[in-house]
Amino acid sequence: MEWACRDCHYIFRDVLVCKRCGSTSISKDWSGYVIILDAKNSEIAKNLGIHENGRYALKVR
C-alpha cells in the first residue's frame, strides 16, 4: 500500500512515518502524483514548493 504525507505530499510504502519529513500525519486517501527527477531545475517543483526528487501526491485528504 502506498501512503502520502499530509505535510510534504511525499509518497512512500510500508511505513507509518514519512521518510522525507518524519511526519506521522499520513493518509492512504490521495490522488494524482508528479515525479520530480531534477528538483533544482524543475519549474513544476518550484511551483509546488518541492526541493527534493521523488514522487509527490497532488491532493492528500
Biopython code that builds the backbone (N, CA, C, O; Angstrom):
import numpy as np
from Bio.PDB.StructureBuilder import StructureBuilder

atoms = [
    (1, "MET", "N", (0.841, -1.176, 0.000)),
    (1, "MET", "CA", (0.000, 0.000, 0.000)),
    (1, "MET", "C", (0.888, 1.243, 0.000)),
    (1, "MET", "O", (1.935, 1.273, 0.648)),
    (2, "GLU", "N", (0.465, 2.240, -0.718)),
    (2, "GLU", "CA", (1.206, 3.497, -0.764)),
    (2, "GLU", "C", (0.499, 4.561, 0.074)),
    (2, "GLU", "O", (-0.725, 4.688, 0.045)),
    (3, "TRP", "N", (1.286, 5.306, 0.807)),
    (3, "TRP", "CA", (0.810, 6.367, 1.680)),
    (3, "TRP", "C", (1.349, 7.700, 1.174)),
    (3, "TRP", "O", (2.365, 7.741, 0.480)),
    (4, "ALA", "N", (0.674, 8.782, 1.519)),
    (4, "ALA", "CA", (1.163, 10.124, 1.207)),
    (4, "ALA", "C", (1.168, 10.956, 2.479)),
    (4, "ALA", "O", (0.255, 10.875, 3.301)),
    (5, "CYS", "N", (2.196, 11.744, 2.620)),
    (5, "CYS", "CA", (2.324, 12.627, 3.776)),
    (5, "CYS", "C", (1.407, 13.840, 3.591)),
    (5, "CYS", "O", (1.397, 14.454, 2.525)),
    (6, "ARG", "N", (0.651, 14.176, 4.610)),
    (6, "ARG", "CA", (-0.223, 15.352, 4.534)),
    (6, "ARG", "C", (0.570, 16.658, 4.591)),
    (6, "ARG", "O", (0.073, 17.701, 4.168)),
    (7, "ASP", "N", (1.783, 16.609, 5.104)),
    (7, "ASP", "CA", (2.598, 17.818, 5.233)),
    (7, "ASP", "C", (3.403, 18.122, 3.966)),
    (7, "ASP", "O", (3.341, 19.237, 3.449)),
    (8, "CYS", "N", (4.153, 17.148, 3.468)),
    (8, "CYS", "CA", (5.022, 17.410, 2.310)),
    (8, "CYS", "C", (4.560, 16.713, 1.037)),
    (8, "CYS", "O", (5.140, 16.934, -0.026)),
    (9, "HIS", "N", (3.519, 15.869, 1.122)),
    (9, "HIS", "CA", (2.907, 15.159, -0.004)),
    (9, "HIS", "C", (3.780, 14.061, -0.607)),
    (9, "HIS", "O", (3.432, 13.514, -1.654)),
    (10, "TYR", "N", (4.891, 13.729, 0.020)),
    (10, "TYR", "CA", (5.764, 12.664, -0.462)),
    (10, "TYR", "C", (5.029, 11.325, -0.397)),
    (10, "TYR", "O", (4.327, 11.053, 0.577)),
    (11, "ILE", "N", (5.184, 10.487, -1.426)),
    (11, "ILE", "CA", (4.537, 9.173, -1.495)),
    (11, "ILE", "C", (5.556, 8.097, -1.117)),
    (11, "ILE", "O", (6.688, 8.108, -1.603)),
    (12, "PHE", "N", (5.145, 7.164, -0.243)),
    (12, "PHE", "CA", (6.040, 6.105, 0.218)),
    (12, "PHE", "C", (5.241, 4.860, 0.542)),
    (12, "PHE", "O", (4.010, 4.892, 0.545)),
    (13, "ARG", "N", (5.934, 3.760, 0.815)),
    (13, "ARG", "CA", (5.295, 2.474, 1.095)),
    (13, "ARG", "C", (5.737, 1.902, 2.436)),
    (13, "ARG", "O", (6.822, 2.201, 2.935)),
    (14, "ASP", "N", (4.867, 1.070, 3.005)),
    (14, "ASP", "CA", (5.191, 0.127, 4.075)),
    (14, "ASP", "C", (5.573, 0.693, 5.431)),
    (14, "ASP", "O", (5.897, -0.089, 6.325)),
    (15, "VAL", "N", (5.557, 1.987, 5.637)),
    (15, "VAL", "CA", (5.836, 2.539, 6.963)),
    (15, "VAL", "C", (4.762, 3.553, 7.308)),
    (15, "VAL", "O", (4.051, 4.023, 6.419)),
    (16, "LEU", "N", (4.631, 3.897, 8.571)),
    (16, "LEU", "CA", (3.603, 4.842, 9.000)),
    (16, "LEU", "C", (4.193, 6.175, 9.442)),
    (16, "LEU", "O", (3.563, 6.931, 10.181)),
    (17, "VAL", "N", (5.407, 6.453, 8.982)),
    (17, "VAL", "CA", (6.069, 7.736, 9.232)),
    (17, "VAL", "C", (6.676, 8.176, 7.904)),
    (17, "VAL", "O", (7.298, 7.374, 7.206)),
    (18, "CYS", "N", (6.496, 9.444, 7.555)),
    (18, "CYS", "CA", (7.028, 9.959, 6.295)),
    (18, "CYS", "C", (8.546, 9.829, 6.258)),
    (18, "CYS", "O", (9.235, 10.248, 7.188)),
    (19, "LYS", "N", (9.059, 9.251, 5.184)),
    (19, "LYS", "CA", (10.505, 9.081, 5.027)),
    (19, "LYS", "C", (11.201, 10.398, 4.700)),
    (19, "LYS", "O", (12.407, 10.527, 4.910)),
    (20, "ARG", "N", (10.461, 11.369, 4.192)),
    (20, "ARG", "CA", (11.054, 12.642, 3.773)),
    (20, "ARG", "C", (11.123, 13.641, 4.929)),
    (20, "ARG", "O", (12.180, 14.219, 5.177)),
    (21, "CYS", "N", (10.000, 13.853, 5.645)),
    (21, "CYS", "CA", (9.978, 14.898, 6.674)),
    (21, "CYS", "C", (9.777, 14.372, 8.096)),
    (21, "CYS", "O", (9.883, 15.136, 9.056)),
    (22, "GLY", "N", (9.487, 13.064, 8.242)),
    (22, "GLY", "CA", (9.319, 12.476, 9.568)),
    (22, "GLY", "C", (7.940, 12.657, 10.177)),
    (22, "GLY", "O", (7.723, 12.277, 11.327)),
    (23, "SER", "N", (7.012, 13.225, 9.437)),
    (23, "SER", "CA", (5.662, 13.461, 9.946)),
    (23, "SER", "C", (4.902, 12.153, 10.134)),
    (23, "SER", "O", (5.115, 11.194, 9.392)),
    (24, "THR", "N", (4.023, 12.116, 11.116)),
    (24, "THR", "CA", (3.134, 10.973, 11.300)),
    (24, "THR", "C", (1.741, 11.277, 10.775)),
    (24, "THR", "O", (0.836, 10.454, 10.915)),
    (25, "SER", "N", (1.555, 12.439, 10.176)),
    (25, "SER", "CA", (0.278, 12.816, 9.572)),
    (25, "SER", "C", (0.274, 12.314, 8.131)),
    (25, "SER", "O", (0.648, 13.030, 7.202)),
    (26, "ILE", "N", (-0.160, 11.059, 7.970)),
    (26, "ILE", "CA", (-0.136, 10.431, 6.655)),
    (26, "ILE", "C", (-1.529, 9.957, 6.272)),
    (26, "ILE", "O", (-2.413, 9.855, 7.123)),
    (27, "SER", "N", (-1.723, 9.671, 4.999)),
    (27, "SER", "CA", (-3.025, 9.249, 4.519)),
    (27, "SER", "C", (-2.874, 8.282, 3.353)),
    (27, "SER", "O", (-1.943, 8.391, 2.556)),
    (28, "LYS", "N", (-3.808, 7.330, 3.266)),
    (28, "LYS", "CA", (-3.867, 6.482, 2.082)),
    (28, "LYS", "C", (-4.890, 7.029, 1.090)),
    (28, "LYS", "O", (-5.084, 6.457, 0.017)),
    (29, "ASP", "N", (-5.539, 8.125, 1.441)),
    (29, "ASP", "CA", (-6.532, 8.772, 0.589)),
    (29, "ASP", "C", (-5.892, 9.968, -0.119)),
    (29, "ASP", "O", (-5.970, 11.100, 0.359)),
    (30, "TRP", "N", (-5.260, 9.701, -1.262)),
    (30, "TRP", "CA", (-4.607, 10.753, -2.035)),
    (30, "TRP", "C", (-4.888, 10.509, -3.514)),
    (30, "TRP", "O", (-5.265, 9.402, -3.902)),
    (31, "SER", "N", (-4.708, 11.530, -4.334)),
    (31, "SER", "CA", (-4.958, 11.366, -5.768)),
    (31, "SER", "C", (-3.966, 12.176, -6.583)),
    (31, "SER", "O", (-3.480, 13.220, -6.148)),
    (32, "GLY", "N", (-3.682, 11.679, -7.756)),
    (32, "GLY", "CA", (-2.748, 12.321, -8.670)),
    (32, "GLY", "C", (-1.344, 12.347, -8.106)),
    (32, "GLY", "O", (-1.158, 12.415, -6.891)),
    (33, "TYR", "N", (-0.353, 12.294, -8.983)),
    (33, "TYR", "CA", (1.014, 12.425, -8.498)),
    (33, "TYR", "C", (1.909, 12.976, -9.582)),
    (33, "TYR", "O", (1.601, 12.916, -10.772)),
    (34, "VAL", "N", (3.012, 13.506, -9.141)),
    (34, "VAL", "CA", (4.027, 14.042, -10.034)),
    (34, "VAL", "C", (5.353, 13.414, -9.616)),
    (34, "VAL", "O", (5.617, 13.227, -8.428)),
    (35, "ILE", "N", (6.178, 13.093, -10.602)),
    (35, "ILE", "CA", (7.506, 12.561, -10.322)),
    (35, "ILE", "C", (8.512, 13.653, -10.650)),
    (35, "ILE", "O", (8.585, 14.125, -11.785)),
    (36, "ILE", "N", (9.279, 14.046, -9.659)),
    (36, "ILE", "CA", (10.291, 15.082, -9.828)),
    (36, "ILE", "C", (11.654, 14.403, -9.946)),
    (36, "ILE", "O", (12.089, 13.709, -9.027)),
    (37, "LEU", "N", (12.324, 14.607, -11.078)),
    (37, "LEU", "CA", (13.631, 13.997, -11.319)),
    (37, "LEU", "C", (14.785, 14.962, -11.081)),
    (37, "LEU", "O", (15.889, 14.542, -10.732)),
    (38, "ASP", "N", (14.532, 16.251, -11.268)),
    (38, "ASP", "CA", (15.580, 17.267, -11.095)),
    (38, "ASP", "C", (14.962, 18.476, -10.401)),
    (38, "ASP", "O", (14.657, 19.484, -11.039)),
    (39, "ALA", "N", (14.784, 18.362, -9.096)),
    (39, "ALA", "CA", (14.089, 19.396, -8.328)),
    (39, "ALA", "C", (14.760, 20.761, -8.420)),
    (39, "ALA", "O", (14.087, 21.790, -8.372)),
    (40, "LYS", "N", (16.060, 20.771, -8.549)),
    (40, "LYS", "CA", (16.797, 22.033, -8.593)),
    (40, "LYS", "C", (16.461, 22.872, -9.828)),
    (40, "LYS", "O", (16.426, 24.101, -9.755)),
    (41, "ASN", "N", (16.215, 22.210, -10.960)),
    (41, "ASN", "CA", (15.975, 22.924, -12.214)),
    (41, "ASN", "C", (14.544, 22.814, -12.733)),
    (41, "ASN", "O", (14.261, 23.291, -13.832)),
    (42, "SER", "N", (13.648, 22.208, -11.987)),
    (42, "SER", "CA", (12.280, 21.976, -12.435)),
    (42, "SER", "C", (11.359, 23.144, -12.081)),
    (42, "SER", "O", (11.266, 23.539, -10.919)),
    (43, "GLU", "N", (10.688, 23.686, -13.080)),
    (43, "GLU", "CA", (9.701, 24.750, -12.841)),
    (43, "GLU", "C", (8.502, 24.200, -12.069)),
    (43, "GLU", "O", (7.946, 24.891, -11.216)),
    (44, "ILE", "N", (8.106, 22.973, -12.360)),
    (44, "ILE", "CA", (6.978, 22.355, -11.653)),
    (44, "ILE", "C", (7.317, 22.205, -10.174)),
    (44, "ILE", "O", (6.494, 22.517, -9.313)),
    (45, "ALA", "N", (8.517, 21.731, -9.876)),
    (45, "ALA", "CA", (8.938, 21.585, -8.479)),
    (45, "ALA", "C", (8.938, 22.935, -7.777)),
    (45, "ALA", "O", (8.509, 23.033, -6.627)),
    (46, "LYS", "N", (9.406, 23.962, -8.445)),
    (46, "LYS", "CA", (9.421, 25.304, -7.845)),
    (46, "LYS", "C", (8.001, 25.769, -7.547)),
    (46, "LYS", "O", (7.741, 26.315, -6.475)),
    (47, "ASN", "N", (7.074, 25.557, -8.492)),
    (47, "ASN", "CA", (5.681, 25.981, -8.299)),
    (47, "ASN", "C", (5.006, 25.221, -7.158)),
    (47, "ASN", "O", (4.151, 25.771, -6.464)),
    (48, "LEU", "N", (5.388, 23.958, -6.962)),
    (48, "LEU", "CA", (4.799, 23.138, -5.905)),
    (48, "LEU", "C", (5.549, 23.240, -4.578)),
    (48, "LEU", "O", (5.102, 22.688, -3.573)),
    (49, "GLY", "N", (6.670, 23.931, -4.565)),
    (49, "GLY", "CA", (7.453, 24.075, -3.341)),
    (49, "GLY", "C", (8.223, 22.814, -2.970)),
    (49, "GLY", "O", (8.481, 22.562, -1.793)),
    (50, "ILE", "N", (8.587, 22.026, -3.972)),
    (50, "ILE", "CA", (9.317, 20.778, -3.756)),
    (50, "ILE", "C", (10.802, 21.033, -3.951)),
    (50, "ILE", "O", (11.210, 21.653, -4.934)),
    (51, "HIS", "N", (11.615, 20.550, -3.006)),
    (51, "HIS", "CA", (13.051, 20.794, -3.057)),
    (51, "HIS", "C", (13.890, 19.533, -3.231)),
    (51, "HIS", "O", (15.110, 19.615, -3.373)),
    (52, "GLU", "N", (13.234, 18.346, -3.220)),
    (52, "GLU", "CA", (13.957, 17.090, -3.355)),
    (52, "GLU", "C", (13.264, 16.199, -4.379)),
    (52, "GLU", "O", (12.043, 16.254, -4.526)),
    (53, "ASN", "N", (14.034, 15.382, -5.084)),
    (53, "ASN", "CA", (13.490, 14.467, -6.082)),
    (53, "ASN", "C", (12.615, 13.424, -5.425)),
    (53, "ASN", "O", (12.822, 13.087, -4.259)),
    (54, "GLY", "N", (11.624, 12.897, -6.166)),
    (54, "GLY", "CA", (10.767, 11.835, -5.654)),
    (54, "GLY", "C", (9.377, 11.907, -6.241)),
    (54, "GLY", "O", (9.108, 12.698, -7.146)),
    (55, "ARG", "N", (8.493, 11.071, -5.715)),
    (55, "ARG", "CA", (7.077, 11.048, -6.108)),
    (55, "ARG", "C", (6.261, 11.810, -5.080)),
    (55, "ARG", "O", (6.411, 11.589, -3.878)),
    (56, "TYR", "N", (5.404, 12.700, -5.542)),
    (56, "TYR", "CA", (4.601, 13.540, -4.656)),
    (56, "TYR", "C", (3.138, 13.520, -5.084)),
    (56, "TYR", "O", (2.828, 13.613, -6.272)),
    (57, "ALA", "N", (2.244, 13.399, -4.110)),
    (57, "ALA", "CA", (0.808, 13.428, -4.372)),
    (57, "ALA", "C", (0.378, 14.861, -4.650)),
    (57, "ALA", "O", (0.891, 15.802, -4.045)),
    (58, "LEU", "N", (-0.568, 15.018, -5.571)),
    (58, "LEU", "CA", (-1.095, 16.344, -5.858)),
    (58, "LEU", "C", (-2.178, 16.747, -4.863)),
    (58, "LEU", "O", (-2.319, 17.923, -4.530)),
    (59, "LYS", "N", (-2.942, 15.759, -4.390)),
    (59, "LYS", "CA", (-4.010, 16.050, -3.421)),
    (59, "LYS", "C", (-4.001, 14.959, -2.349)),
    (59, "LYS", "O", (-4.050, 13.769, -2.661)),
    (60, "VAL", "N", (-3.938, 15.372, -1.100)),
    (60, "VAL", "CA", (-3.961, 14.434, 0.028)),
    (60, "VAL", "C", (-5.106, 14.820, 0.943)),
    (60, "VAL", "O", (-5.208, 15.970, 1.371)),
    (61, "ARG", "N", (-5.967, 13.860, 1.243)),
    (61, "ARG", "CA", (-7.107, 14.106, 2.133)),
    (61, "ARG", "C", (-6.857, 13.476, 3.481)),
    (61, "ARG", "O", (-7.701, 13.571, 4.372)),
]
sb = StructureBuilder()
sb.init_structure("model")
sb.init_model(0)
sb.init_chain("A")
sb.init_seg("    ")
for serial, (resi, resn, name, xyz) in enumerate(atoms, 1):
    if name == "N":
        sb.init_residue(resn, " ", resi, " ")
    sb.init_atom(name, np.array(xyz, "f"), 0.0, 1.0, " ", f" {name:<3s}", serial, name[0])
structure = sb.get_structure()
